[in-house]
Amino acid sequence: MSTKKELIVKQVRFWVLMAGGSTLTAACEAAGVHRATGRKWRQAAGGLIPRQRPVLSGRYLSLEERLQIADLRLGGAGVRAIAVGIGRTPATVSRELRRNGSAATGRRPEVRAVRGPEAGRAARSQAQGQQVRPRRTGGRGAIEAVCEVEP
């Protein structure tokens, strides 16, 4: 009987041979397992050769890291404390908070919940502390109709 480590090595060898185009019987013989074992492995994988998931490069924040940043920020932690907690630089954490979260909540403000283009514009302007200027809706006649014309 094989140890678990040996069985894993045999299974990896089996899948390499199967990916290379070997038949089930040939792959089982080369890997050193019984044909029934190889058939069970193939059936467990749905009849397909399992794909290896690509290793993340570390360049981008994962969803777990983003959620951890938001949770720590909600807990009142500073940028440097969050950076130490997740093992990233403070610049990365600061950029994430600036781009994808508000300083108070760590999450994006929901402006899109307000309906209509004017309402969304008004909500964004109000959130930024700016005064909303009305848009020009028609031609020159529409503005003159609203404004008083001096003689």
CORDA-V958757 format. One record per backbone hydrogen bond with DSSP energy under -1.0 kcal/mol. CO is the residue of the C=O (numbers start at 1). NH is the residue of the N-H. E is the energy in kcal/mol with one decimal. If there is no record, write none. Layout:
CO/NH/E, CO/NH/E
//
This chain:
3/7/-2.3, 4/8/-2.2, 5/9/-2.1, 6/10/-2.4, 7/11/-2.4, 8/12/-2.5, 9/13/-2.3, 10/14/-2.5, 11/15/-2.4, 12/16/-2.1, 13/17/-2.2, 14/18/-2.4, 15/19/-2.4, 16/20/-1.4, 17/22/-2.3, 18/21/-1.2, 23/27/-2.5, 24/28/-2.3, 25/29/-2.3, 26/30/-2.3, 27/31/-2.1, 28/32/-1.5, 28/33/-2.3, 34/38/-1.9, 35/39/-2.3, 36/40/-2.1, 37/41/-2.3, 38/42/-2.3, 39/43/-2.6, 40/44/-2.6, 41/45/-1.3, 42/47/-2.9, 43/46/-1.6, 62/66/-2.3, 63/67/-2.5, 64/68/-2.3, 65/69/-2.4, 66/70/-2.2, 67/71/-2.6, 68/72/-2.5, 69/73/-2.3, 70/74/-2.3, 71/75/-1.6, 72/77/-2.3, 73/76/-1.4, 78/82/-2.3, 79/83/-2.3, 80/84/-2.1, 81/85/-2.0, 82/86/-2.0, 83/87/-1.2, 83/88/-1.9, 89/93/-1.7, 90/94/-2.7, 91/95/-2.4, 92/96/-2.2, 93/97/-2.4, 94/98/-2.4, 95/99/-2.7, 96/100/-2.6, 97/101/-1.1, 102/106/-2.1, 107/102/-2.0, 109/111/-1.5, 111/114/-1.6, 116/120/-2.2, 117/121/-2.1, 118/122/-2.6, 119/123/-2.6, 120/124/-2.2, 121/125/-2.5, 122/126/-2.7, 123/127/-2.2, 124/128/-1.6, 125/130/-3.1, 126/129/-1.0, 140/144/-1.9, 141/145/-1.8, 143/147/-2.4
//
